[in-house]
Amino acid sequence: MSSVYRSSRGRAAIRDWCERKLDGWPVPHERREIATTAGQTHLLIAGRPNIGTVLYLPGTNFNAATSLSIAGELAARVNLVVADLPGQPGLSAGDRPGGDRFAAYGAWAGEVVEHVHQSVGSGPLTVVGHSLGAAVALAAPSSNISALGLVNPAGLVRLRLTRPVLRSTLAWLVRPGDRTSAALLRHLVGPVRQSQPDLVQWMTLVARHARPAGAPGPLDPGLLTHWRQTPRVVLSGERDCFLPPEALGRAVRGRLGVRLGVLRGLGHLSVVDDPTSVSALLTSALDPHQRSSAGPTTGGEW
């Protein structure tokens, strides 16, 4: 195992930032830590406890504190749990899983699902993952999961790295600061969106104090076959710089048996670009009361 943090001081700076953001979130919520085989795991719990539950898994370098916009939208509709991934900057354990990373992450996700199923929510449990979180969701066992939502999902195709994105990424890592963070974020959000100051500040903290890891390549097809009987929806931004809709759409059809929902005008951080629309699409597509008889083929363009 290796730590995501460059130093104990850096770990403290990132934890302090996350705790302050969560302390200032006006939505009523609970925070708890649970023990898992991947280390202590931080959970943010909010929303409507008497209806179905959504477990949300954030993407690379993200966590509950950086996901409050999408969390707020989901919490207005469902009982919501957001889990910080171990080995990512945030409030869970800082050590990255060793060995087969996605076997370890899949086992971890199964433990979190079991905890949520037993101790947090009642009714059906939907798992929603963004980017890296989507790959982790795909690696999880499907037991106790009633539906699956993947947004800008890693784990299905290799990410495209264009020269402009690569230059901005290297500048962000070598010269951490708000200017290089904002320049990188301009690639990650839709073309008409503005980078949020809090997100720029967060990305600067990550570059200074953490060791960001790359996204996974395509997962073993054997990990995906057990989702064929689970209602699922896959959404991704029309302007996603890492996941061109044409290539991702072919992989989604071939490996998961559904059509890709293309989010017009949105980028890789679609959950930041338009959290209201993304959360509404996810909850309506995966709601068992609204799902049609063609449920597993949910998709299209929005």
C-alpha positions, 0 to 999 in steps of 0.5 A: 500500500502507498499513501495518497498524501505527500506528508502528514501536514498535507493530509491534515490540510486536506482533511481540514478543508473537507471538514470545513466544507461539510460543517458549512453544508446547510443540508441536514446530514450525518457523518460516520466512519466505518471499518473496512478491509481497505481502511476507515471509510467516511460516509455522508448521510442525508436526504429522505430516509423513508424511500429508496437509498442511493450510494454515491461513489465520487470520482478521482480526487473527489469525495463527499466534500467536493460533491455537495452540489450533486449530493444536495440534488440527490438528497432532495429526492432520495435517502443518500449516502456518499462514501469517500474512496480509500486511497483518494484525498478526503476523509477516508483512509489515505492508503491505496489498495495494494495488489489487484486494485479493482478486486480490492475496491470491489470488495470494499464497495461490497462492504459499504453496500452491506453496511448501507443495506443493514444500517442506513436505508430501507427499500431498494439500494441504487449505486451511482458512481462518477468516473473512478467511482463508476469503475469501482461500482462495476467491480462490486458484487451485485448482491443487495444492489437494485439498480446501477447508475454510471456517470462519465464512467471509467473502466469501460474504455481507455481514457483519451489524453489529448496534448492540450489536456496533458499539458494542462495536467503536467502544469497543474502537477509541476506548478500547483496554484489556482491558475494551473488548477483553473486551466485544467478544470476548463478542460473538464467542464462544459465549454459554457461553464465557469470553474467554481472557486471552491473547486479551483481551491480544492484542485490546488490543494490536491496538486500540492499535497497528494499524489494523484493516480491515473484512471483505470483502463478497461476492466475485465469483461468478466466483472461486467457480465453479472450486471446484465440482470440489474437495471442500469443507466449510463450517462456521459457528457457530450464534451467529455475530454477523456471519454468521447461519446462515440467510443464510450457509446460502443463500449457501453452497448457491447459490454453493458447492453444499454445505450449511452445517454449523452448529456448535451453541452456537459464535460467530464465533470457533468455532476459539477456542470449540471447537478440538477439535470444529472440527478433528475435523469438518474433518479427518474431512469432508475426509479422502479415505479417509473421504469418501463419494461425496457428498463435495462435499455435506458439511454438516448440523448438529452 
